Amino acid sequence: MMLISGVVGAHPLDPALLDMKEAASNKYIVLWKTPASRTAEEPLRPRFPEPCRVNSEQTPEFSSAALVQRFQLDCGVNGLKDGVIQVTGLRTWKTDVLLRIEFLNGTSARAVLREDQNSFRVPIEQGPGQVAREYIALGVEHILMGWDHLLFVLGLVLLVRSRRTLLWTITAFTMGHSITLSLAALGFVHTPQAPVEVLIALSILVVAVELVRVETGPPSSLAARNPPLIAAIFGLLHGLGFAGALAEVGLPSHEIPLALMTFNVGIELGQLVFVAAVLCGLLVLRQLSLKWSKMSYEISVYAIGSLSSYLILDRLTKL
């Protein structure tokens, strides 16, 4: 199965980035970064409102991870506000674009452009409600598209048989990653992302090994005897991974606490949806009393272990 698999999806999501900073009145320094891992016949290009003109474009910078272009944008008297920014080529590139705009007055605007929503109208003023909606959506999207985090949560659900203990375990995991996410996002903790990604994959493998041990004998390890403690410890690692994703998007300078809180809320909402789906699936299997349910459990456990081993080796090559 590992040999015939083509691509394994796991966070980071490798999106494109359009970062715009207002350096003078209606004049912006633009960074346009596209992933080198993706190519398509149709180019991926940003399009700006009609008054805007590109000045002093620099030579593109190539690397193994991305193509980076920097240039200056002059938007005349009217500026960007209430104008439409569009990115063409998203349908063929199959990627998202993180759009980030910072204005001279300290306010900012953020959006995620997708295949079905490839344009963004720059708001005249971005209020707290819009910030909350955007960052909740980003949090939900990140957890539901982050297969490494979901594999870890799946392992916890399979490991803990008591509903009460499962509640405490998920709560401990939430508290763990909320702490490090907040500390890293606010700049109190600085860690390189590549080693963190390796340790996150290792945490999934540890849970997979414990799932095998539970089936073969009485629980003897700390992970089996005290799942909430292990979930909290590994949650600290996963929080650093979430912070890496949030760093790509950035926090609006005028609404940092709100954006951080709502991003965390979005992660929890996505996590609860996933846990509920897994529990409903397990309940259906128990109600059907299928004879091959034990075999399906073993296949699930070894699939988690195999995928985590692959992620460890893949991420070690990127250190």
C-alpha positions as CSV (number, residue, x, y, z in Angstrom):
1,M,0.0,0.0,0.0
2,M,2.8,2.4,0.8
3,L,4.5,1.7,-2.6
4,I,1.4,2.3,-4.7
5,S,0.4,5.5,-2.9
6,G,1.2,8.6,-4.8
7,V,0.9,11.6,-2.5
8,V,0.3,11.7,1.2
9,G,-1.5,14.9,2.3
10,A,-0.5,16.4,5.6
11,H,0.0,19.9,6.9
12,P,1.7,22.2,6.0
13,L,-0.8,22.9,3.1
14,D,1.8,24.6,0.9
15,P,-0.4,27.5,-0.2
16,A,0.7,30.5,-2.2
17,L,1.2,33.8,-0.4
18,L,0.4,37.4,-1.4
19,D,1.7,39.8,1.2
20,M,1.2,43.5,0.8
21,K,2.6,46.2,3.1
22,E,1.8,49.9,2.7
23,A,5.1,51.7,2.8
24,A,3.8,55.2,1.9
25,S,0.3,56.6,1.1
26,N,-1.3,54.1,-1.3
27,K,2.1,52.6,-2.2
28,Y,2.7,49.0,-1.3
29,I,5.7,46.6,-1.1
30,V,4.4,43.3,-2.4
31,L,5.7,39.7,-1.8
32,W,4.3,37.1,-4.1
33,K,5.3,33.5,-3.3
34,T,4.1,30.4,-5.1
35,P,5.0,26.8,-4.2
36,A,7.7,25.2,-6.3
37,S,6.1,21.8,-5.7
38,R,3.1,22.7,-7.9
39,T,3.1,23.5,-11.6
40,A,0.4,24.0,-14.2
41,E,0.0,25.2,-17.8
42,E,-1.9,28.4,-16.8
43,P,0.3,30.7,-14.7
44,L,-0.8,31.7,-11.2
45,R,-1.1,35.5,-11.3
46,P,-2.4,38.3,-9.0
47,R,-4.5,41.0,-10.5
48,F,-5.0,44.3,-8.7
49,P,-7.6,47.1,-9.0
50,E,-7.4,49.3,-12.1
51,P,-5.6,52.3,-10.5
52,C,-2.7,50.1,-9.3
53,R,0.5,50.0,-11.3
54,V,3.6,47.8,-10.7
55,N,6.9,49.6,-10.3
56,S,10.5,48.5,-9.8
57,E,9.9,44.7,-10.1
58,Q,12.8,42.7,-8.8
59,T,14.4,39.5,-10.2
60,P,12.5,36.4,-9.1
61,E,14.2,34.2,-6.4
62,F,14.0,30.4,-6.9
63,S,14.4,27.8,-4.2
64,S,13.5,24.1,-3.7
65,A,10.3,25.2,-1.8
66,A,9.0,28.3,-3.6
67,L,9.3,31.0,-6.3
68,V,9.5,34.4,-4.6
69,Q,8.8,37.7,-6.4
70,R,9.0,41.2,-4.9
71,F,7.8,44.5,-6.4
72,Q,6.3,47.8,-5.5
73,L,2.7,48.7,-6.3
74,D,1.4,52.3,-6.7
75,C,-2.4,52.5,-6.3
76,G,-2.8,56.2,-7.0
77,V,-5.1,58.5,-5.1
78,N,-7.9,56.0,-4.4
79,G,-5.8,53.3,-3.0
80,L,-6.7,49.7,-2.4
81,K,-9.8,50.0,-0.2
82,D,-13.0,48.9,-1.8
83,G,-11.0,47.6,-4.7
84,V,-11.0,43.9,-5.9
85,I,-7.8,41.7,-5.8
86,Q,-8.0,38.6,-7.9
87,V,-5.7,35.6,-8.5
88,T,-6.1,33.7,-11.8
89,G,-5.0,30.1,-12.4
90,L,-6.3,28.6,-9.1
91,R,-8.4,26.0,-10.9
92,T,-5.4,24.4,-12.6
93,W,-2.9,24.9,-9.8
94,K,-5.2,23.3,-7.2
95,T,-3.9,25.5,-4.3
96,D,-5.0,28.3,-2.0
97,V,-3.6,31.8,-1.8
98,L,-3.2,33.5,1.6
99,L,-3.8,37.2,1.1
100,R,-2.4,39.6,3.7
101,I,-2.6,43.4,3.5
102,E,-1.2,45.8,6.2
103,F,-2.0,49.4,6.0
104,L,-0.1,52.4,7.4
105,N,-2.7,53.1,10.1
106,G,-2.0,49.7,11.7
107,T,-5.2,48.0,10.4
108,S,-5.0,45.0,8.1
109,A,-7.1,42.7,5.9
110,R,-6.7,39.0,5.4
111,A,-8.4,36.4,3.2
112,V,-7.9,32.9,1.7
113,L,-8.5,32.8,-2.0
114,R,-9.6,29.5,-3.4
115,E,-10.7,28.0,-6.7
116,D,-14.4,28.8,-6.1
117,Q,-13.6,32.2,-4.5
118,N,-10.6,33.7,-6.3
119,S,-11.2,37.4,-5.6
120,F,-11.4,39.6,-2.5
121,R,-12.9,43.1,-2.1
122,V,-10.7,45.1,0.2
123,P,-13.0,46.4,3.0
124,I,-13.1,50.1,3.8
125,E,-12.8,49.1,7.4
126,Q,-12.3,45.6,8.8
127,G,-14.4,45.2,12.0
128,P,-14.1,42.7,14.8
129,G,-16.9,40.6,13.4
130,Q,-15.1,40.1,10.1
131,V,-11.8,39.2,11.8
132,A,-13.6,36.6,14.0
133,R,-15.3,35.0,11.1
134,E,-12.1,34.8,9.0
135,Y,-10.0,33.3,11.8
136,I,-12.6,30.8,12.9
137,A,-12.8,29.6,9.3
138,L,-8.9,29.4,9.1
139,G,-8.8,27.4,12.3
140,V,-11.4,24.9,11.1
141,E,-9.8,24.5,7.8
142,H,-6.3,24.0,9.2
143,I,-7.3,21.2,11.6
144,L,-9.6,19.4,9.1
145,M,-6.9,19.6,6.4
146,G,-4.0,18.7,8.8
147,W,-3.9,14.9,8.5
148,D,-1.1,14.6,11.0
149,H,-3.2,16.2,13.7
150,L,-6.3,14.2,12.8
151,L,-4.3,10.9,12.9
152,F,-3.1,11.8,16.5
153,V,-6.7,12.6,17.6
154,L,-7.9,9.4,16.0
155,G,-5.3,7.5,17.9
156,L,-6.5,9.0,21.2
157,V,-10.1,8.1,20.5
158,L,-9.1,4.5,19.8
159,L,-6.8,4.3,22.8
160,V,-9.2,5.6,25.4
161,R,-12.2,3.3,26.0
162,S,-13.9,5.3,28.8
163,R,-16.0,8.2,27.7
164,R,-15.2,10.2,30.8
165,T,-11.4,9.6,30.3
166,L,-11.8,10.5,26.6
167,L,-13.3,13.8,27.6
168,W,-10.4,14.6,29.9
169,T,-7.9,13.4,27.3
170,I,-9.3,15.6,24.5
171,T,-9.5,18.5,27.0
172,A,-5.9,18.0,28.0
173,F,-4.8,17.9,24.4
174,T,-6.7,21.2,23.8
175,M,-5.1,22.9,26.8
176,G,-1.7,21.7,25.7
177,H,-1.8,23.0,22.1
178,S,-3.6,26.2,23.2
179,I,-0.8,27.2,25.5
180,T,2.0,26.8,23.0
181,L,0.0,28.2,20.1
182,S,-0.6,31.4,22.1
183,L,3.0,31.7,23.3
184,A,4.4,31.2,19.9
185,A,1.9,33.4,18.1
186,L,2.6,36.2,20.6
187,G,6.4,35.8,20.2
188,F,7.3,34.4,23.6
189,V,8.4,31.1,22.2
190,H,10.6,30.7,19.1
191,T,11.2,27.2,17.6
192,P,12.3,26.0,14.2
193,Q,9.3,24.5,12.4
194,A,11.1,21.5,10.7
195,P,12.1,19.7,14.0
196,V,8.6,20.3,15.4
197,E,7.0,18.6,12.4
198,V,9.2,15.6,12.9
199,L,8.2,15.4,16.6
200,I,4.5,15.7,15.7
201,A,4.8,12.7,13.4
202,L,6.7,10.9,16.2
203,S,3.8,11.5,18.6
204,I,1.4,9.8,16.2
205,L,3.7,6.7,16.1
206,V,3.9,6.6,19.9
207,V,0.1,6.4,20.1
208,A,0.0,3.7,17.4
209,V,2.5,1.6,19.3
210,E,0.3,2.0,22.5
211,L,-2.8,0.9,20.5
212,V,-1.0,-2.4,19.6
213,R,0.1,-2.9,23.2
214,V,-3.4,-2.4,24.6
215,E,-4.6,-5.2,22.4
216,T,-1.8,-7.6,23.3
217,G,-1.7,-7.3,27.0
218,P,-2.7,-5.2,30.1
219,P,-1.8,-1.5,30.0
220,S,1.7,-0.9,31.5
221,S,3.0,2.2,29.9
222,L,2.3,5.8,31.1
223,A,0.4,6.5,27.8
224,A,-2.0,3.7,28.5
225,R,-2.4,4.4,32.2
226,N,-2.6,8.2,32.0
227,P,-3.8,9.3,28.5
228,P,-4.7,12.9,29.6
229,L,-1.1,13.5,30.7
230,I,0.4,12.2,27.4
231,A,-2.2,14.1,25.4
232,A,-1.3,17.3,27.2
233,I,2.5,16.8,26.6
234,F,2.1,16.0,22.9
235,G,-0.5,18.8,22.7
236,L,2.3,21.3,23.4
237,L,4.1,20.0,20.3
238,H,1.0,20.2,18.1
239,G,0.4,23.8,19.3
240,L,3.8,24.8,17.9
241,G,2.6,23.2,14.6
242,F,-0.6,25.2,14.6
243,A,1.5,28.4,15.4
244,G,3.6,27.7,12.3
245,A,0.4,27.7,10.2
246,L,-0.8,30.9,11.9
247,A,2.5,32.6,11.2
248,E,1.9,32.1,7.5
249,V,-1.3,34.0,7.7
250,G,-0.3,36.5,10.4
251,L,-2.3,38.4,13.0
252,P,-4.0,41.7,12.5
253,S,-2.1,44.3,14.6
254,H,-5.4,46.0,15.8
255,E,-7.1,42.7,16.7
256,I,-4.4,40.3,17.9
257,P,-6.2,38.9,21.0
258,L,-9.5,38.4,19.0
259,A,-7.8,36.8,16.0
260,L,-5.7,34.4,18.2
261,M,-8.7,33.4,20.3
262,T,-11.0,32.8,17.3
263,F,-8.3,30.8,15.4
264,N,-8.1,28.6,18.5
265,V,-11.9,28.3,18.6
266,G,-11.9,27.3,14.9
267,I,-9.4,24.5,15.7
268,E,-11.5,23.2,18.5
269,L,-14.7,23.3,16.5
270,G,-13.0,21.3,13.7
271,Q,-11.5,18.9,16.2
272,L,-14.9,18.3,17.9
273,V,-16.5,17.6,14.5
274,F,-13.9,15.0,13.7
275,V,-14.1,13.3,17.1
276,A,-17.9,13.2,16.8
277,A,-17.7,11.6,13.4
278,V,-15.2,9.0,14.6
279,L,-17.4,8.1,17.7
280,C,-20.5,7.8,15.5
281,G,-18.6,5.5,13.2
282,L,-17.5,3.3,16.1
283,L,-21.0,3.2,17.5
284,V,-22.3,2.0,14.1
285,L,-19.7,-0.8,14.0
286,R,-20.7,-1.9,17.5
287,Q,-24.4,-1.9,16.7
288,L,-23.8,-4.0,13.6
289,S,-21.6,-6.4,15.6
290,L,-19.6,-7.2,12.5
291,K,-17.2,-10.2,12.8
292,W,-14.4,-8.4,11.1
293,S,-14.5,-5.4,13.4
294,K,-11.4,-6.6,15.2
295,M,-9.6,-6.9,11.9
296,S,-10.7,-3.4,10.9
297,Y,-9.3,-2.1,14.2
298,E,-6.0,-3.7,13.5
299,I,-5.9,-2.4,10.0
300,S,-6.7,1.1,11.3
301,V,-3.9,0.9,13.9
302,Y,-1.2,-0.3,11.5
303,A,-2.3,2.3,8.9
304,I,-1.8,5.0,11.5
305,G,1.6,3.6,12.4
306,S,2.6,3.2,8.8
307,L,1.6,6.8,7.8
308,S,3.3,8.3,10.9
309,S,6.5,6.4,10.0
310,Y,6.4,7.7,6.5
311,L,5.9,11.3,7.8
312,I,8.8,10.9,10.1
313,L,11.2,9.8,7.4
314,D,9.8,12.4,4.9
315,R,10.2,15.2,7.4
316,L,13.7,14.1,8.5
317,T,14.9,14.6,5.0
318,K,13.8,18.3,5.2
319,L,15.8,19.1,8.4
